[in-house]
């Protein structure tokens, strides 16, 4: 196996394991609340979980921006800047957390007014939100630390942190709910406790593996000159890109809901296939962030170009594998998600669209990692905005004619546009 392939797998595989722990935790939370005696608890977990997913998703630049800048500084062997990037990211994470804590009531009430759940679900959601919001400093700090570790070519530490955090979350929630008699409060406190345990593990592993870098910590250079302005300028593009992404996915869900309960259930299940694929491809995107950033920092053009070729070979291979799996195992997978024959039969009508996910979406995932590593964030924003425009144009044009098929055409075209746009702009990445 080529040395570049080994480096890709060294970063991608632990990242994939970390990603897979995320849906497992969600299933456990639903299972715990599902035995509390009221469906309103499950609804509160769904609504509250969605709120925090959106909130934290908006600040994902703390991970993505940090990884690219760290990888370039690491490749250039500028260890002072390596440390500075981490300190800036952690400072911004804590600042955002402080603002979130101060504005928690208006944010909570505005969100509930938009979603409009039942009174019982809203009451439980407020309880869940009021507790989980105190985990924001840990959650956002972990974004910064995870991005920094990936930039340092180390995805094993984020994997260990993710596994530890999720196991702690499950154990704490079970103990508080079944051992201490709490209800949704137990699930919420379990989440917060696990977030701080994850942060503690991430910091302990930093001390164990990177304490030698303390000699490069100079307080006066962390925010020197336009360093912080550059940090925000870079991450502004990622923030705006994430807003576009959230808008497309939120509108996709709401558009499905308007077509009826069956179509909503179908779209939700089929989207799980895309989510599963995205967890795998994100691992290779992480490898792109780390390796491309390092190559650019070291000004090694040959390694940079070889890394991109190897990443796309892995991308095409994984895409082909998923396409074959969706073709052969689509119906059995749907049967695992529901035993409602009506929903399964309806889903099979739209299942052919899932065969396009891997091949049409692959380039977008791989290029995202490459662009992040190169800190070419403007190109990422342009490609995402282009994809969003295509999505809404096709939705407005085709859904009135083709119904739910039109919605899926719009989503597949959105994925394709992102990949094509980034491919066309690829020559600007090295610059």
PLY file of the C-alpha trace (Angstrom):
ply
format ascii 1.0
element vertex 431
property float x
property float y
property float z
element edge 430
property int vertex1
property int vertex2
end_header
0.00 0.00 0.00
1.26 3.46 -0.94
2.61 5.52 1.99
0.07 8.26 1.26
-2.74 5.68 1.43
-1.46 4.56 4.83
-1.43 8.15 6.06
-5.00 8.67 4.81
-6.27 5.57 6.60
-4.29 6.49 9.73
-6.39 9.65 10.02
-9.65 8.53 8.35
-10.37 5.31 10.26
-10.28 6.77 13.81
-12.38 9.70 12.55
-14.97 7.29 11.15
-15.14 5.46 14.49
-15.64 8.82 16.26
-18.46 9.75 13.87
-20.27 6.44 14.30
-20.58 7.00 18.06
-22.85 10.02 17.46
-26.02 8.21 16.25
-25.50 5.52 18.91
-25.84 8.12 21.65
-29.02 9.50 20.09
-30.56 6.05 20.02
-29.70 5.49 23.70
-31.28 8.82 24.72
-34.46 7.94 22.83
-34.51 4.46 24.39
-34.15 5.90 27.91
-36.84 8.56 27.46
-39.06 6.03 25.72
-39.47 4.21 29.06
-40.35 7.27 31.15
-44.09 6.84 30.64
-44.94 9.65 28.21
-44.35 10.25 24.52
-43.79 13.92 25.40
-40.36 13.02 26.80
-39.31 11.57 23.44
-40.64 14.68 21.72
-38.65 16.90 24.09
-35.44 14.97 23.37
-36.11 15.26 19.63
-36.81 19.01 19.78
-34.08 19.79 22.31
-31.54 17.65 20.48
-32.37 19.37 17.20
-31.94 22.81 18.78
-28.48 22.02 20.12
-27.48 20.30 16.88
-28.31 23.47 14.96
-26.67 25.77 17.53
-23.45 23.77 17.69
-23.48 23.13 13.94
-23.37 26.90 13.39
-20.11 27.08 15.35
-18.51 24.11 13.61
-15.97 26.58 12.21
-14.18 26.19 15.55
-13.26 22.68 14.43
-12.87 23.15 10.67
-11.03 26.44 10.70
-8.72 25.31 13.49
-7.70 22.11 11.72
-6.66 23.84 8.50
-4.65 26.60 10.19
-3.00 24.12 12.56
-2.05 21.74 9.76
-0.41 24.53 7.76
1.52 25.83 10.77
2.56 22.26 11.62
3.73 21.64 8.05
5.77 24.84 8.16
7.22 23.73 11.54
6.01 27.01 13.05
5.31 25.61 16.51
4.62 29.01 18.04
1.76 29.48 15.58
0.60 25.90 16.18
0.10 26.78 19.85
-1.36 30.21 19.06
-4.05 28.72 16.81
-5.24 26.49 19.65
-5.26 29.32 22.20
-7.19 31.60 19.82
-9.74 28.88 19.06
-10.26 28.11 22.76
-10.60 31.82 23.57
-13.25 32.29 20.87
-15.06 29.12 22.03
-15.28 30.44 25.58
-16.39 33.88 24.37
-19.20 32.38 22.26
-20.21 30.16 25.19
-20.47 33.19 27.47
-22.74 34.95 24.95
-24.89 31.81 24.61
-25.32 31.57 28.38
-26.31 35.24 28.61
-28.84 34.92 25.78
-30.17 31.46 26.62
-33.74 32.56 27.45
-34.43 34.53 24.23
-32.72 31.83 22.13
-34.82 29.11 23.79
-38.12 30.94 23.45
-37.49 32.06 19.87
-36.66 28.48 18.88
-39.80 27.09 20.52
-41.95 29.76 18.87
-40.64 28.63 15.47
-41.02 24.88 16.09
-44.33 25.22 17.97
-44.42 21.88 19.85
-47.29 20.94 22.18
-47.38 22.58 25.62
-46.22 19.39 27.34
-43.33 18.86 24.94
-42.40 22.56 25.21
-42.29 22.34 29.01
-39.98 19.30 28.95
-37.87 20.92 26.23
-37.34 23.99 28.42
-36.15 21.75 31.25
-33.78 19.91 28.91
-32.49 23.15 27.32
-31.98 24.95 30.66
-29.63 22.18 31.80
-27.83 21.32 28.54
-26.94 24.93 27.77
-24.39 24.78 30.62
-22.45 22.24 28.61
-21.76 24.81 25.87
-18.28 25.82 27.15
-17.17 22.18 27.11
-18.83 21.37 23.77
-17.36 24.34 21.91
-13.93 23.90 23.52
-13.97 20.30 22.32
-14.63 21.57 18.77
-11.45 23.64 19.01
-9.39 20.81 20.51
-10.65 18.26 17.98
-9.78 20.54 15.07
-6.34 21.15 16.55
-5.64 17.44 17.01
-6.70 16.69 13.43
-4.44 19.48 12.20
-1.62 17.85 14.15
-2.27 14.66 12.10
-3.66 12.94 15.19
-7.23 11.61 14.90
-6.75 8.90 17.54
-7.11 11.33 20.44
-10.47 12.69 19.15
-11.59 9.05 18.75
-10.66 8.24 22.36
-12.39 11.41 23.56
-15.56 10.69 21.54
-15.82 7.10 22.77
-15.14 8.11 26.39
-17.66 10.94 26.22
-20.42 8.77 24.73
-19.87 5.92 27.19
-19.89 8.43 30.07
-23.10 9.96 28.70
-24.87 6.60 28.55
-23.73 5.54 32.03
-24.50 8.91 33.64
-27.96 9.10 32.04
-28.84 5.55 33.11
-27.61 6.20 36.66
-29.46 9.49 37.05
-32.72 8.27 35.47
-32.98 4.77 36.90
-30.72 5.09 39.94
-31.70 8.55 41.17
-35.28 8.67 39.90
-34.79 11.65 37.59
-36.62 11.91 34.30
-35.62 14.19 31.45
-33.41 16.09 33.91
-31.31 12.94 34.26
-30.79 12.65 30.50
-29.85 16.35 30.29
-27.40 16.23 33.21
-25.94 13.04 31.76
-25.16 14.96 28.58
-23.56 17.87 30.43
-21.48 15.62 32.70
-20.23 13.68 29.68
-19.26 16.87 27.83
-17.04 17.99 30.70
-15.58 14.50 31.06
-14.76 14.59 27.34
-13.12 18.01 27.76
-11.11 16.75 30.75
-9.87 13.72 28.77
-8.94 15.93 25.79
-6.93 18.25 28.05
-5.25 15.39 29.91
-4.18 13.85 26.61
-2.85 17.24 25.52
-0.73 17.38 28.69
0.44 13.82 28.14
1.33 14.18 24.44
1.98 17.87 23.79
3.08 19.47 27.05
6.49 20.03 25.47
4.87 22.76 23.36
4.41 24.95 26.44
7.76 26.57 25.71
6.15 28.03 22.56
3.33 29.69 24.51
3.80 33.45 24.39
0.73 35.35 25.61
1.72 38.50 23.76
1.75 36.72 20.37
-1.64 34.98 20.61
-3.61 38.08 19.57
-0.72 39.98 18.03
-1.39 42.21 15.02
-4.22 41.04 12.79
-4.04 37.39 13.93
-7.49 37.40 15.54
-8.95 39.34 12.60
-7.55 36.73 10.22
-9.01 33.97 12.41
-12.48 35.53 12.24
-12.18 36.34 8.53
-11.37 32.73 7.71
-14.09 31.35 9.95
-16.69 33.85 8.73
-16.80 31.99 5.41
-17.20 28.64 7.17
-19.96 30.09 9.39
-21.89 31.42 6.40
-21.38 28.12 4.56
-22.79 26.25 7.55
-25.83 28.55 7.61
-26.49 27.68 3.95
-26.15 23.97 4.72
-28.54 24.20 7.69
-31.06 26.10 5.57
-31.08 23.41 2.86
-31.45 20.52 5.31
-34.05 22.32 7.43
-36.08 23.24 4.33
-35.77 19.68 2.99
-37.33 18.30 6.19
-40.08 20.91 6.36
-40.88 20.51 2.65
-41.29 16.76 3.17
-43.60 17.39 6.13
-45.88 19.56 4.00
-46.47 16.62 1.65
-47.90 14.42 4.39
-46.90 12.08 7.22
-45.99 9.21 4.89
-43.67 11.33 2.74
-42.09 12.79 5.90
-41.43 9.30 7.28
-40.05 8.14 3.92
-37.72 11.12 3.55
-36.52 10.77 7.14
-35.63 7.09 6.63
-33.94 7.61 3.27
-31.97 10.52 4.69
-30.52 8.07 7.23
-28.80 6.37 4.31
-27.21 9.67 3.32
-26.22 10.35 6.95
-24.55 6.94 7.21
-22.59 7.63 4.03
-21.61 11.08 5.27
-20.12 9.64 8.49
-17.76 7.50 6.42
-16.83 10.19 3.89
-16.21 12.73 6.65
-13.38 10.48 7.84
-11.63 10.91 4.48
-12.44 14.64 4.53
-10.65 14.86 7.89
-7.65 13.15 6.32
-7.75 15.76 3.55
-7.80 18.59 6.08
-4.76 17.29 7.93
-2.60 16.12 5.03
-3.34 18.91 2.55
-2.82 21.57 5.22
0.49 20.05 6.23
1.67 19.80 2.59
0.76 23.43 1.90
2.44 24.59 5.10
5.61 22.73 4.10
5.28 24.01 0.48
5.43 20.44 -0.87
3.42 20.70 -4.11
4.14 17.14 -5.22
2.86 15.63 -1.96
-0.15 17.96 -2.09
-1.15 16.77 -5.57
-0.50 13.10 -4.77
-2.62 13.38 -1.61
-5.55 14.75 -3.61
-5.28 11.94 -6.17
-5.21 9.31 -3.43
-8.12 10.88 -1.57
-10.28 10.76 -4.69
-9.33 7.14 -5.34
-10.56 6.24 -1.87
-13.60 8.42 -2.43
-14.59 6.66 -5.66
-14.01 3.26 -4.07
-16.19 4.04 -1.05
-18.87 5.59 -3.28
-19.00 2.47 -5.47
-19.23 0.25 -2.39
-22.11 2.26 -0.93
-23.94 2.34 -4.25
-23.78 -1.46 -4.46
-24.88 -1.80 -0.83
-27.87 0.52 -1.30
-28.85 -1.37 -4.45
-28.70 -4.82 -2.82
-29.61 -4.04 0.80
-31.93 -1.06 0.54
-35.15 -2.89 1.38
-33.69 -4.90 4.31
-32.32 -1.66 5.77
-35.72 0.02 5.53
-37.28 -2.98 7.25
-34.89 -2.46 10.18
-36.15 1.09 10.61
-39.88 0.36 10.47
-42.36 -2.49 10.23
-45.01 -0.25 8.64
-45.65 -1.90 5.27
-47.21 1.27 3.84
-44.14 3.36 4.65
-41.76 0.69 3.30
-43.65 0.42 0.01
-43.69 4.21 -0.33
-39.96 4.38 0.46
-39.13 1.83 -2.25
-40.63 4.22 -4.82
-38.06 6.86 -3.91
-35.18 4.49 -3.06
-33.52 4.82 -6.52
-32.54 8.36 -5.54
-30.36 6.93 -2.77
-28.22 5.23 -5.42
-27.13 8.69 -6.54
-26.05 9.87 -3.07
-22.57 8.29 -3.07
-21.45 9.19 -6.59
-23.03 12.67 -6.69
-21.96 13.61 -3.15
-18.45 12.15 -3.01
-16.59 15.07 -4.60
-18.24 17.58 -2.26
-17.04 15.70 0.83
-13.47 15.18 -0.43
-13.11 18.75 -1.70
-14.47 20.12 1.59
-11.59 18.46 3.43
-9.07 19.72 0.88
-10.40 23.29 0.94
-10.44 23.33 4.76
-6.85 22.09 4.89
-5.86 24.79 2.41
-7.92 27.39 4.34
-9.54 28.19 0.98
-12.79 28.94 2.75
-14.11 31.43 0.20
-14.33 28.64 -2.37
-16.26 26.46 0.10
-18.75 29.26 0.69
-19.20 29.89 -3.05
-19.80 26.21 -3.80
-22.28 25.81 -0.93
-24.16 28.98 -1.89
-24.30 27.76 -5.50
-25.66 24.41 -4.37
-28.27 26.12 -2.20
-29.46 28.31 -5.08
-29.77 25.26 -7.36
-31.69 23.40 -4.65
-34.29 26.14 -4.20
-34.66 26.82 -7.94
-35.31 23.15 -8.67
-37.58 22.79 -5.67
-39.77 25.69 -6.75
-39.80 24.40 -10.34
-40.13 20.63 -9.95
-42.03 19.91 -6.72
-45.29 21.35 -8.10
-44.85 19.01 -11.09
-43.26 15.87 -9.61
-44.07 16.08 -5.90
-41.58 14.31 -3.63
-39.51 13.17 -6.62
-38.91 16.84 -7.38
-37.61 17.35 -3.83
-35.12 14.53 -4.26
-33.99 15.86 -7.64
-33.30 19.19 -5.96
-31.28 17.56 -3.17
-29.17 15.42 -5.50
-28.53 18.44 -7.74
-27.47 20.43 -4.66
-24.85 17.78 -3.81
-23.63 17.61 -7.40
-23.36 21.39 -7.75
-21.17 21.62 -4.67
-18.71 19.05 -6.02
-18.67 20.49 -9.56
-18.16 24.05 -8.29
-15.22 23.05 -6.11
-13.70 21.04 -8.95
-13.85 24.06 -11.25
-12.16 26.23 -8.61
-9.52 23.62 -7.68
-6.62 25.53 -9.26
-7.12 28.32 -6.74
-6.70 26.01 -3.75
-2.91 25.90 -3.68
-2.76 29.69 -3.90
0 1
1 2
2 3
3 4
4 5
5 6
6 7
7 8
8 9
9 10
10 11
11 12
12 13
13 14
14 15
15 16
16 17
17 18
18 19
19 20
20 21
21 22
22 23
23 24
24 25
25 26
26 27
27 28
28 29
29 30
30 31
31 32
32 33
33 34
34 35
35 36
36 37
37 38
38 39
39 40
40 41
41 42
42 43
43 44
44 45
45 46
46 47
47 48
48 49
49 50
50 51
51 52
52 53
53 54
54 55
55 56
56 57
57 58
58 59
59 60
60 61
61 62
62 63
63 64
64 65
65 66
66 67
67 68
68 69
69 70
70 71
71 72
72 73
73 74
74 75
75 76
76 77
77 78
78 79
79 80
80 81
81 82
82 83
83 84
84 85
85 86
86 87
87 88
88 89
89 90
90 91
91 92
92 93
93 94
94 95
95 96
96 97
97 98
98 99
99 100
100 101
101 102
102 103
103 104
104 105
105 106
106 107
107 108
108 109
109 110
110 111
111 112
112 113
113 114
114 115
115 116
116 117
117 118
118 119
119 120
120 121
121 122
122 123
123 124
124 125
125 126
126 127
127 128
128 129
129 130
130 131
131 132
132 133
133 134
134 135
135 136
136 137
137 138
138 139
139 140
140 141
141 142
142 143
143 144
144 145
145 146
146 147
147 148
148 149
149 150
150 151
151 152
152 153
153 154
154 155
155 156
156 157
157 158
158 159
159 160
160 161
161 162
162 163
163 164
164 165
165 166
166 167
167 168
168 169
169 170
170 171
171 172
172 173
173 174
174 175
175 176
176 177
177 178
178 179
179 180
180 181
181 182
182 183
183 184
184 185
185 186
186 187
187 188
188 189
189 190
190 191
191 192
192 193
193 194
194 195
195 196
196 197
197 198
198 199
199 200
200 201
201 202
202 203
203 204
204 205
205 206
206 207
207 208
208 209
209 210
210 211
211 212
212 213
213 214
214 215
215 216
216 217
217 218
218 219
219 220
220 221
221 222
222 223
223 224
224 225
225 226
226 227
227 228
228 229
229 230
230 231
231 232
232 233
233 234
234 235
235 236
236 237
237 238
238 239
239 240
240 241
241 242
242 243
243 244
244 245
245 246
246 247
247 248
248 249
249 250
250 251
251 252
252 253
253 254
254 255
255 256
256 257
257 258
258 259
259 260
260 261
261 262
262 263
263 264
264 265
265 266
266 267
267 268
268 269
269 270
270 271
271 272
272 273
273 274
274 275
275 276
276 277
277 278
278 279
279 280
280 281
281 282
282 283
283 284
284 285
285 286
286 287
287 288
288 289
289 290
290 291
291 292
292 293
293 294
294 295
295 296
296 297
297 298
298 299
299 300
300 301
301 302
302 303
303 304
304 305
305 306
306 307
307 308
308 309
309 310
310 311
311 312
312 313
313 314
314 315
315 316
316 317
317 318
318 319
319 320
320 321
321 322
322 323
323 324
324 325
325 326
326 327
327 328
328 329
329 330
330 331
331 332
332 333
333 334
334 335
335 336
336 337
337 338
338 339
339 340
340 341
341 342
342 343
343 344
344 345
345 346
346 347
347 348
348 349
349 350
350 351
351 352
352 353
353 354
354 355
355 356
356 357
357 358
358 359
359 360
360 361
361 362
362 363
363 364
364 365
365 366
366 367
367 368
368 369
369 370
370 371
371 372
372 373
373 374
374 375
375 376
376 377
377 378
378 379
379 380
380 381
381 382
382 383
383 384
384 385
385 386
386 387
387 388
388 389
389 390
390 391
391 392
392 393
393 394
394 395
395 396
396 397
397 398
398 399
399 400
400 401
401 402
402 403
403 404
404 405
405 406
406 407
407 408
408 409
409 410
410 411
411 412
412 413
413 414
414 415
415 416
416 417
417 418
418 419
419 420
420 421
421 422
422 423
423 424
424 425
425 426
426 427
427 428
428 429
429 430
